[in-house]
Amino acid sequence: LYYVDIAQGVTAAVETTELSYNAYHIGSGVTCSIREFASAVEKHTEASVDVEEGTDYRDATAPSYCRLDISRARADLGYEPSYPVDAGVRHFLKYINERPA
């Protein structure tokens, strides 16, 4: 989840006068593996990112990734994430490359 989307969701929650729930998930609404993130970084930089298998501390047979249900935020806050992984990486790289030294 890109920080701009987090800020959008938190702002919407703070500015909404009537909330139907005590809690809302602010997320991307999709899953993204570490490999997918690494691929986006490689696509927009000259970096080569190696992602190894690592230790399976849960003894799971297939990888699992967290995907939050953002339906409450969509319905009550008008929240809609704007930055999928590729766009978030691209936006962040533009930001760090354009700031003064």
Phi, psi and chi 1 to 4 in degrees:
 res  aa     phi    psi   chi1   chi2   chi3   chi4
   1 LEU       -  128.8  178.3   62.7      -      -
   2 TYR   -83.6  145.1 -167.4   49.5      -      -
   3 TYR   -59.6  -30.1   78.5   94.8      -      -
   4 VAL   -65.3  -38.8  175.4      -      -      -
   5 ASP   -67.9  -38.6  -73.7  -27.5      -      -
   6 ILE   -59.3  -48.3  -64.0  169.4      -      -
   7 ALA   -60.8  -40.4      -      -      -      -
   8 GLN   -61.7  -45.0  172.8 -163.1  -14.0      -
   9 GLY   -66.9  -43.4      -      -      -      -
  10 VAL   -65.6  -42.7  170.9      -      -      -
  11 THR   -60.3  -44.4  -59.6      -      -      -
  12 ALA   -61.6  -41.0      -      -      -      -
  13 ALA   -65.8  -40.0      -      -      -      -
  14 VAL   -69.9  -36.1  169.4      -      -      -
  15 GLU   -86.5  -10.6  -67.7  178.6  -13.0      -
  16 THR   -81.5  128.8  -59.5      -      -      -
  17 THR   -81.2  -30.5   56.3      -      -      -
  18 GLU  -126.5  119.1  -69.3 -173.4   35.3      -
  19 LEU  -109.7  138.4  -60.8  173.2      -      -
  20 SER   -82.4  -20.3  -58.1      -      -      -
  21 TYR  -132.0  163.2  -57.6   96.0      -      -
  22 ASN   -85.4  -16.3  -69.5  -33.9      -      -
  23 ALA  -142.2  144.9      -      -      -      -
  24 TYR  -135.9  140.5  -67.1   83.5      -      -
  25 HIS   -89.3  127.9  -72.0  158.0      -      -
  26 ILE  -109.4  108.6  -57.7  -60.5      -      -
  27 GLY  -149.2 -171.3      -      -      -      -
  28 SER   -87.4  -20.7   65.1      -      -      -
  29 GLY    82.9   -2.3      -      -      -      -
  30 VAL  -134.0  164.0  -62.4      -      -      -
  31 THR   -94.3  154.4   58.7      -      -      -
  32 CYS  -145.0  121.9  174.7      -      -      -
  33 SER   -80.7  164.5   71.5      -      -      -
  34 ILE   -62.7  -36.4  -66.8  171.1      -      -
  35 ARG   -63.7  -40.5  -79.4 -165.2  173.5   82.9
  36 GLU   -63.7  -41.3  -70.7  170.3  -44.9      -
  37 PHE   -64.0  -45.1 -179.7   77.2      -      -
  38 ALA   -59.8  -39.9      -      -      -      -
  39 SER   -62.7  -38.5  -67.0      -      -      -
  40 ALA   -66.4  -39.8      -      -      -      -
  41 VAL   -63.6  -45.3  171.1      -      -      -
  42 GLU   -62.9  -37.7  -71.9  177.2  -27.8      -
  43 LYS   -61.4  -35.6  178.3  179.4  174.7 -178.2
  44 HIS  -106.4    4.5  -62.8  -70.6      -      -
  45 THR  -137.9  179.7   68.2      -      -      -
  46 GLU   -94.5    8.8  -64.7  177.1   10.2      -
  47 ALA   -74.3  151.3      -      -      -      -
  48 SER  -117.3  120.1  175.6      -      -      -
  49 VAL  -111.2  121.4 -178.4      -      -      -
  50 ASP   -97.9  126.1  -68.6  -34.5      -      -
  51 VAL  -114.9  115.9  178.3      -      -      -
  52 GLU   -93.4  166.8  -63.3 -179.8    8.3      -
  53 GLU   -63.5  -42.6  -69.2  -57.7  -43.1      -
  54 GLY    76.4 -172.9      -      -      -      -
  55 THR   -94.6  133.1  -58.1      -      -      -
  56 ASP   -91.6   85.5 -175.6   -1.2      -      -
  57 TYR   -70.0  -15.3   64.5   92.3      -      -
  58 ARG   -99.8   -0.8  -66.6  172.6  -60.2  168.5
  59 ASP    56.0   40.1 -165.7   28.4      -      -
  60 ALA   -86.2  152.3      -      -      -      -
  61 THR   -89.9  -18.0   57.0      -      -      -
  62 ALA  -139.6  147.8      -      -      -      -
  63 PRO   -64.4  145.3   18.5  -24.6      -      -
  64 SER  -128.1  144.1   62.2      -      -      -
  65 TYR  -130.0  150.8  -55.4   99.8      -      -
  66 CYS   -82.8  126.3  179.3      -      -      -
  67 ARG  -128.9  114.9 -177.2 -175.8   68.4 -168.7
  68 LEU   -79.9  145.9  -60.5  174.9      -      -
  69 ASP   -83.3  108.2  178.5   -3.5      -      -
  70 ILE   -99.7   16.4   61.2  173.2      -      -
  71 SER   -62.2  -37.2   59.2      -      -      -
  72 ARG   -62.6  -45.4  -72.8 -179.5  179.6 -178.1
  73 ALA   -65.0  -38.2      -      -      -      -
  74 ARG   -62.9  -47.8  -79.9 -176.7  165.5  137.9
  75 ALA   -70.6  -46.9      -      -      -      -
  76 ASP   -90.1  -30.3  -72.2    3.8      -      -
  77 LEU  -108.6   -9.1  -50.8  176.3      -      -
  78 GLY    69.5   21.3      -      -      -      -
  79 TYR   -73.2  132.6  170.8   72.7      -      -
  80 GLU  -146.4  116.6 -168.8   61.3   44.1      -
  81 PRO   -60.9  140.7   13.1  -18.7      -      -
  82 SER  -107.1  -14.5  -58.3      -      -      -
  83 TYR  -121.8   93.8  -71.7   89.6      -      -
  84 PRO   -63.6  169.1    8.9  -11.2      -      -
  85 VAL   -50.7  -51.4  172.5      -      -      -
  86 ASP   -59.3  -44.7 -170.6   73.2      -      -
  87 ALA   -67.5  -36.6      -      -      -      -
  88 GLY   -64.7  -44.6      -      -      -      -
  89 VAL   -62.2  -46.5  167.5      -      -      -
  90 ARG   -60.2  -45.8 -171.0  174.0   56.6 -112.7
  91 HIS   -62.7  -44.0 -174.4  -92.7      -      -
  92 PHE   -64.7  -43.4 -178.0   72.4      -      -
  93 LEU   -63.2  -39.4  -69.9  170.3      -      -
  94 LYS   -61.7  -43.3 -179.0  179.8  178.2 -160.9
  95 TYR   -60.8  -50.1  165.6   75.6      -      -
  96 ILE   -71.5  -25.9   62.4  172.5      -      -
  97 ASN   -80.1  -22.0  -72.7  -36.5      -      -
  98 GLU   -98.9   -8.6  -69.6  179.4   -5.4      -
  99 ARG   -77.4  150.3   33.6  176.1 -140.8  168.6
 100 PRO   -64.3  146.8   -3.3    7.7      -      -
 101 ALA   -72.7      -      -      -      -      -
